[in-house]
């Protein structure tokens, strides 16, 4: 929804909803999502970028980037962050929609944030489009929040 009411803080984006996602509903798209996670965690930039459509949009915390922006900026930060993190997959499901599919996943990420060990629950919503015989990621939305009960 694009109605940014000024009554709330700017970061009040709707939390990602993974409603309707079912494990193995779109297995090929899920395989691409998992390859994307693996490539990020291994710091394999080439593999990450190979899975992204040229016109992909990447939004994190309400800020949307193009493929080039991401490749030149945040991708390096994400890889550095994930290198030191411990990731526990929580759920992965998908929803087929003809030539496109959505894959939603949740993970718990244990990482150092500003020098403190922090547990985050991360949600990811990927939209993929079939390109010939391959699926490419056309949209990425990330949303993460500290798990309650963590910290001081």
N, C-alpha and C positions, 0 to 999 in steps of 0.2 A: 504494500500500500504506500502511496506517495503522499499521504496527508501528514506532513510533519507538523503536528500541533506544537505550539510553543509552550505548552503547559508543563512539559517534562524536560528532563535533562537531555542534551543532544544525543547521548549514546543509547537512547531508548529504542533501539531497533527491535522488531519482533524477534523473540528467540526462535531459532530454527525449529520448525516442526518436522518431525520424521514420521508423521502419521501416514499410514498407508504403505509404508515400506515393509516388504516381506523378504526374508532371506531366500536367495536363489530365484527370485522372481524374474530377474534379468541377468542370468549368470555371466554373459559375456561382458556386460557393463561393469558388473562387480569385479571381474578379473582385472579390468583396466583400473578401477579404483584401487585395488590392492597393489597393482604394479606401481601406481602413482605413490602410494604410501611407502612402499619399499624403496623406491628411487629417492624420495625425499629423505628417508631415514638413513640411506647409505650415502647421501650427499652426491648423488649422481645427477648433476644438472642436465646433462644431455638426455638422459632417460626421462627426466621430469618434463622437459620442454617438448620431447617427441610425442608425449601423450596429450599435449594441449593443442586445441584447435587454434589456427592463426588469430581468430577473432574472439578468443576466450576472454571472459571477464572474471576477475578475482576480487571478491569482496570480503573484507575482514574488518569487523568492528565498524561497519557503516562506510568504509572507505573503499572505493572500487578502482581497480587498476586494469590496464591492458596487459597483454602478454609481454610487451617490451618493457613496460614499467616494472613489471614483476621480475622479469629476467635480470634487469639491471639493478634492482634494489632489494626488495623483500626476500627474493628467493634465497640469496646468500644468508640473510638473517635467519630465515626459517631453518635452513640446513644447519647452521651453527647452533641454533637453539635445540634442534632435535638430536644433534650429535651427543649432547650431554644429558638428554632426557631419557627416562624410562617410560615406555608406552605400553599400556595394557588395553587391548581392544575390548570394548564392552558390547557393541552390537554393530551389525552391518546388514542392511536390507536394501531392496531396490524396488522400483516400480517401472514396468515397461510401458512405453507410450508410442508404439509404432517405431518410427526411425529414431526416436529419442528415448532416453531412459533416465531415471533419476536414481542415484545411489546415495543413501544416507548412512552415516556411521557415527558412532560415539566411541571415544577412547578416554581413558584416564591417563594423564600425563604428569609424571613426577619430574620436576625440573627446578633448577635454581632460577628464581626471579629476584632480581636486585639483591643477589647474595644470600637469599633465604630459600631453603627447600620448600617448594610449593606444590600442592596437588591441584591440577586443573581437570575439569571435565570438558572435553573438547567435542564439539559437534561439527560435522562436515556434511554439506549437501552438494553433491556433484550433479550437473546435468551433462549428459553425454549424447552425442549424435553419431549415427552410423555414417561412416565416410567410406564408401566402397565396402570393403569387408572389415574395416577396422572401426572401432569406436574411438572417438576423440572427445576430450573434455571441453565443453563450450562454456560452462559456468561453474565457478567454485564459490561456495559461501562457507566461511569459517566463523565459528562462534565459540568462545571459551569463557568459562567462569570458574573461579576458585571453588573447590568443593567445600561445602560448609563443614565447620568443625576443624578446619586446618588453621595453622598459624597461632599466634599468641592468644 
